[in-house]
Amino acid sequence: MSQAAAKRFFIHDLHVKAGARLGAFGEWEVPLYYSSILEEHEAVRTAAGVFDISHMGEFFVTGREARGFLDFLLPRRVNRLVDGKALYAPLLNEKGGIVDDLIVYQIGLEKFLLIVNAGNIEKDFEWIRYYLPTGVTLENVSDQKFLFALQGPRAQEIVEALFHCDFGSLRYYHFLPLKTDWGELFVSRTGYTGEDGFEILGDRPKAGPFWQALFEAGRPFSLRPAGFGARDTLRLEAGMPLYGQDLDDTTSAVEAGLEWAVDFDKQNFVGRERNFREKAAGPSRKLIGFEMAERGIPRHGFTIEKGGRSLGPVTSGGFAPTLKKNIGLGYVPLEESTLGNEFEIIIRGGPVRARVVRFPFYKRNK
């Protein structure tokens, strides 16, 4: 894709001014890093970093039957949500594969916000609309919203300095609508790094002023901009799957280790049959975390082998800056997924030993 054809963030010029090294991420031209991936990774683990993730998609689902509709569409008990609460959920197809993974926010009993992955906006919208009942409205507002992810152990201090209110009582996967100088914002305690943090959604015209105000408030707390390179190393250490690599339309929630995000006591939801069957009998393959036992960096698409037999693909991999190890995720047959099991990753044509370990690889001290 040519650079001219790439989509750009609303505050592209501010990223350039901050020294961003730009690169392609799907259809988007995004900041890969500003100083270095390692420095930005370390900043998020020790202080705070902010990511522009305005490429993500946002849908509003509204109407009297909106709650019941989402409770059928998603494998989570949406009907147990309360205003100000959010849920992570896989969006399943009829064969039990993962169309996308998303977060659903209950703004009110008749109004919900869905945040979906950038590469799946059109696909998700059509899939949801396929099931949409009369009286429920689905609106795609992705082009109208900015989304910034403020992550790190000093994130709470920064939002409190910016908004002049206490966020100590805002629990994980809860959010607040705030009326501010930058319009109405949704501030949620969520993230994709394994650290404490907040994701802040607002209207497109306010993206630039809010970004600048965020850095003014964050200066005393060592806030720095962070790019997609660090976002990937952080989420990998935290064992968080990436759609299009670790998840796709063929993988089930059970295979992917997301059975915790499926309420199996629900009698009716899209994709239930396969996931219910695999939960009971065990899937044929499983997403595992591994670390390298010898020198070598695993990458997406590399082959996992044992005794000359292919077990499956590496779906994500790389160097873990916090852990100082080379780690990865991949699918292997269920019988090969036990902790400590060893196999080889084919790197540059040769086998390099690796072993199954628990993931997430990194957990922050709470």
Secondary structure as the mmCIF struct_conf table of DSSP 4:
data_model
#
loop_
_struct_conf.conf_type_id
_struct_conf.id
_struct_conf.beg_label_comp_id
_struct_conf.beg_label_asym_id
_struct_conf.beg_label_seq_id
_struct_conf.end_label_comp_id
_struct_conf.end_label_asym_id
_struct_conf.end_label_seq_id
HELX_RH_3T_P HELX_RH_3T_P1 GLN A 3 ALA A 5
BEND BEND1 ALA A 6 ALA A 6
STRN STRN1 LYS A 7 ARG A 8
TURN_TY1_P TURN_TY1_P1 PHE A 10 ILE A 11
HELX_RH_AL_P HELX_RH_AL_P1 HIS A 12 LYS A 17
TURN_TY1_P TURN_TY1_P2 ALA A 18 GLY A 19
HELX_LH_PP_P HELX_LH_PP_P1 ALA A 20 ALA A 20
STRN STRN2 ARG A 21 PHE A 25
TURN_TY1_P TURN_TY1_P3 GLY A 26 GLU A 27
STRN STRN3 TRP A 28 TYR A 33
BEND BEND2 TYR A 34 SER A 35
HELX_RH_AL_P HELX_RH_AL_P2 ILE A 37 THR A 46
BEND BEND3 ALA A 47 ALA A 47
STRN STRN4 ALA A 48 ASP A 52
TURN_TY1_P TURN_TY1_P4 SER A 54 HIS A 55
BEND BEND4 MET A 56 MET A 56
STRN STRN5 GLY A 57 THR A 62
BEND BEND5 GLY A 63 GLY A 63
TURN_TY1_P TURN_TY1_P5 ARG A 64 GLU A 65
HELX_RH_AL_P HELX_RH_AL_P3 ALA A 66 LEU A 73
BEND BEND6 LEU A 74 ARG A 76
HELX_RH_3T_P HELX_RH_3T_P2 VAL A 78 ARG A 80
TURN_TY1_P TURN_TY1_P6 ASP A 83 GLY A 84
STRN STRN6 LYS A 85 LYS A 85
STRN STRN7 ALA A 86 LEU A 92
TURN_TY1_P TURN_TY1_P7 GLU A 94 LYS A 95
BEND BEND7 GLY A 96 GLY A 96
STRN STRN8 GLY A 97 GLY A 97
STRN STRN9 ILE A 98 GLY A 108
TURN_TY1_P TURN_TY1_P8 LEU A 109 GLU A 110
STRN STRN10 LYS A 111 VAL A 116
HELX_RH_3T_P HELX_RH_3T_P3 ALA A 118 ASN A 120
HELX_RH_AL_P HELX_RH_AL_P4 ILE A 121 TYR A 131
HELX_LH_PP_P HELX_LH_PP_P2 LEU A 132 PRO A 133
TURN_TY1_P TURN_TY1_P9 THR A 134 GLY A 135
STRN STRN11 THR A 137 ASN A 140
HELX_RH_3T_P HELX_RH_3T_P4 SER A 142 GLN A 144
STRN STRN12 LYS A 145 GLN A 151
BEND BEND8 GLY A 152 GLY A 152
TURN_TY1_P TURN_TY1_P10 PRO A 153 ARG A 154
HELX_RH_AL_P HELX_RH_AL_P5 ALA A 155 PHE A 163
BEND BEND9 CYS A 165 CYS A 165
TURN_TY1_P TURN_TY1_P11 GLY A 168 SER A 169
TURN_TY1_P TURN_TY1_P12 TYR A 172 TYR A 173
STRN STRN13 HIS A 174 HIS A 174
STRN STRN14 PHE A 175 THR A 180
TURN_TY1_P TURN_TY1_P13 ASP A 181 TRP A 182
STRN STRN15 GLY A 183 SER A 188
BEND BEND10 ARG A 189 ARG A 189
BEND BEND11 TYR A 192 GLU A 195
STRN STRN16 GLY A 197 ASP A 203
HELX_RH_3T_P HELX_RH_3T_P5 ARG A 204 LYS A 206
HELX_RH_AL_P HELX_RH_AL_P6 ALA A 207 GLY A 218
HELX_RH_3T_P HELX_RH_3T_P6 ARG A 219 PHE A 221
TURN_TY1_P TURN_TY1_P14 SER A 222 SER A 222
STRN STRN17 LEU A 223 PRO A 225
HELX_RH_AL_P HELX_RH_AL_P7 PHE A 228 GLU A 237
TURN_TY1_P TURN_TY1_P15 ALA A 238 GLY A 239
STRN STRN18 TYR A 243 TYR A 243
TURN_TY1_P TURN_TY1_P16 GLY A 244 ASP A 246
STRN STRN19 LEU A 247 LEU A 247
TURN_TY1_P TURN_TY1_P17 ASP A 249 THR A 250
STRN STRN20 SER A 252 SER A 252
TURN_TY1_P TURN_TY1_P18 ALA A 253 GLY A 257
HELX_RH_3T_P HELX_RH_3T_P7 GLU A 259 ALA A 261
BEND BEND12 VAL A 262 VAL A 262
TURN_TY1_P TURN_TY1_P19 PHE A 264 ASP A 265
BEND BEND13 GLN A 267 GLN A 267
TURN_TY1_P TURN_TY1_P20 VAL A 270 GLY A 271
HELX_RH_AL_P HELX_RH_AL_P8 ARG A 272 ALA A 281
BEND BEND14 SER A 284 SER A 284
STRN STRN21 ARG A 285 MET A 292
BEND BEND15 ALA A 293 ARG A 295
TURN_TY1_P TURN_TY1_P21 HIS A 300 GLY A 301
HELX_LH_PP_P HELX_LH_PP_P3 PHE A 302 PHE A 302
STRN STRN22 THR A 303 LYS A 306
TURN_TY1_P TURN_TY1_P22 GLY A 307 GLY A 308
STRN STRN23 ARG A 309 ALA A 320
TURN_TY1_P TURN_TY1_P23 PRO A 321 LYS A 324
STRN STRN24 LYS A 325 PRO A 333
HELX_RH_3T_P HELX_RH_3T_P8 LEU A 334 GLU A 336
BEND BEND16 THR A 338 THR A 338
TURN_TY1_P TURN_TY1_P24 LEU A 339 GLY A 340
STRN STRN25 GLU A 342 ILE A 347
TURN_TY1_P TURN_TY1_P25 ARG A 348 GLY A 349
STRN STRN26 GLY A 350 VAL A 357
BEND BEND17 PHE A 359 PHE A 361
#
